[in-house]
């Protein structure tokens, strides 16, 4: 997507999107989920955005 309108929308929303997905740690709900999983659990993250949750799951030692 390289049309001017799309690029302008992306530029206007960049900071908002970064605030949404730029966390360094899982949010409270995801952390509770991670805490409830057995060690090395297999987890599935489908259609959940840019993959942040899957990254946190993998970092916690799970197979995302």
WOBEL-V794991 format. One line per field, one symbol per residue. ss: DSSP state (a for helix, b for strand, c for the rest). psi: psi as a letter, one per 20 degrees, with the letter a starting at -180 (. if undefined). burial: # if it has 9 or more other C-alpha atoms within 8 Angstrom, else .. Layout:
ss = ???
psi = ???
burial = ???
//
This chain:
ss = cccaaaaaaaaaaaaaaaaaaccccccaaaaaaaaacccccbcccccccccaaaaaaaacccbc
psi = ojqggghgggghighggghgjjqiqqrgghgggghiqqpkqpqpnpkkbjjgghghgghjjrn.
burial = .....##.........#........#...##..#......#...#.......######..####
//
